[in-house]
């Protein structure tokens, strides 16, 4: 698979998960939940922007690097250290919706991470580095969604 095809496929994954998070913002009544989904939607939008810009760069034979790929989602160790301060009661009436959205989000995050891992394993050079960075970022997304799902359960 060539680099442009990898990025176009990645774009479809990122759009799908971003759209789920945007929908979740309107479904969930809990302000903390809305804030988490907003943060994740914004992250996914930054990935979309990066991928679109990268596709244009590839078409124009320009170099791309992963330095623009950043995440505001802490790593798993940081999440674990802050568990006590992050715990709040979620109203009982919205747990069903929250669990449903988080379960869907986790499936999509895992699917997206697996795609990036396969792309990482099958590429070289700059594209491999970019896919590696995406694996790291998407794994953080999956970890935070998993944490929220465990907390809601």
N, C-alpha and C positions, 0 to 999 in steps of 0.2 A: 504494500500500500504506500503510495507516495505521500509526502508531507501535507500537500493541500487536501487530499482526501481525508487524512487523519484529522486535520483541523476542522474540516466541514462536518465530519461525523461527531467530533467533540462538541462542536457548536450546537448540534441537535440535542445532545445530552444536557448541555448547560441551559439551553432554552427550556427544556422540559422541567428540570428541577427548579429553575428560577420561577417558572409559571406556577408550580405547585406552592412554592413559598409565598408568592403574591396572593394566591387564592387563600392560603392558610391565614394570612393577615386579616382577611375579611370574615373568616369563619370563626376564629377564636376570639372570645370576649376578654380573656385574661390579658392584661397589659404587658406582663412579663413575657407571655407567649408571643404576643404580637411583636414585641421588641426583638425577640430571638429570631422569629421568621423574617422580620424586616432586615435584620443584620445579615442573615443568610441569603436573602434575595439580593441585597446589595452586593454581596461577595460574588454571587453567581453572575450578576450583571457585569461586574468588573472582568470576570472570565470571558463573558461574551464579547465585551469590548476588545479585550486582548486578542481573542481568536479572530475576530473580524479584521482587526488591524494587521494581525499576522498573515492572514490569507491575502490581504492586499499586498503586504510586503513580499510574500512568496511570488505572487503574480508579477511583481515588478523586480524580481531578482535581488531584493534587499535582504539583509541579515535580520534575524530576530533573536532575541535573548529572553531568558526567563526573569531577568532582574525586575521587570515591571510586575511580575506576579507576586502579589503580597496577600497576606491574610490577617484579619483582625481576630480570628478564632484562635484561642490559646491551645497549646498542645495538651495531650491527655494528662500529663503530670500536673500542669497548672490547673486544669479542671478539677482533678482529684484533690488538690490542696485547698481549693475554694468551695468544696461541696457544702460545708456547713453554712457559709454565708450565702450560698445560692438557693438553699432550700426555703421554700415558702409554700403555704397551702394553696392548692389549686382547687377552686370551687368544684364540688362533687358533680354538679350538673354539666360541667364542660369537659370532664375527663374523657368521655367517650369520643367526642370530636377531636380532642387533642391527641389521644392515643391513635386514632385512625389516621390523622394527618402525619403524625410522627412515624408511624409504621410505613406509610407510603414514602415519606421522605427518606427513611433509612434504606428502604429497598432501592430507591433511585440513587442515593449516594453510594451504596455498595456497587451497584451496576456501573455507575460512572467511574468509580475508582478502579474497578476491574478492567474497564475499557482502557483507561490511561495506563494501567499496568501492562496490558497486552501491547499497547502502542510503544511503551517504554522498552519492553523486551524485544521488540522487532525493529527498532530504529537505532540510529547512531548520531553522534555529533550533537549539534545544537538542539535538534528536535528531540533527541533522547533526554537531554538535560531539561527541556521544557516539560516533557511528559513526566519526568521524575518529580519535578516541582508540583505539577498537577496532582500526582499520586499523593504526595505529602499533604497538600492543601485539602484534597477531597477526603482523605483519611481523617483529618481533623474535623471536617464537617460531619462525617459519619460518627465520629466519637462523641461530638457534642449532641447530635440527634439521639444517639444511643443513650447517653446520660439522661437527657430529658425524658425519653421514653421510659427508662428504668424508674426515674423519679415519679412520673405520672402513674406508673403501675404500682 
